[in-house]
Amino acid sequence: MILGRVLRYAWRWILRPVRTAVEQLDEKQNLWIGFWTVAVFGLLYAIAALLLWLAGFLPAFPPVMPITDEDYYLWQTFFTIPWALGSWFVAGVTMHLWNRLFSREGSLPGILGLIGPASVVPWFFFTLIPEIGILPIVGPPPPWPDWIDIARQIIPSLWMLALFFVATSKVYSTRWLVSLVSAILGSVVFFIFVYLFLR
């Protein structure tokens, strides 16, 4: 069953990312593992947004979209899944086009499959768990100092960048600098989507 594979690979991306990237790339359902990893994360994050709205949280900084602060998390409930899938797909296309300049190995489905768990695993622990299991219970404001919120952004960002690097190097077999730039480009796309849609 595909969801069983999603859970199995997500866990292995935490423990052995390099080996797991190679093994997942050989999976016939690699693309769908990536897709469903992102889709399930988007669903859970949509639930988190709804819980934050019910708990009375307001966006941490002004929204780009023309939605009032009071209703932002309610609306985020509905556009989180499209956001998750859109950022995953555009990041994958960007990384694929960049690597096509240097290598004829690899494929778009290959990179999309791997960056599914590579983008979800870091944020699951640092954003989803606190925002679905802690913040809605304690209510605003967050029960920790500002530096923890900063760390909750920096640590998963660097973790995701490292996993994107692993994914690129295994899909395209490019030099380390090409793979690093690819990982940076994918991360930039991801953060543009975050800036535009999430708070």
Beta strands, then each sheet from edge to edge (+ up, - down):
end
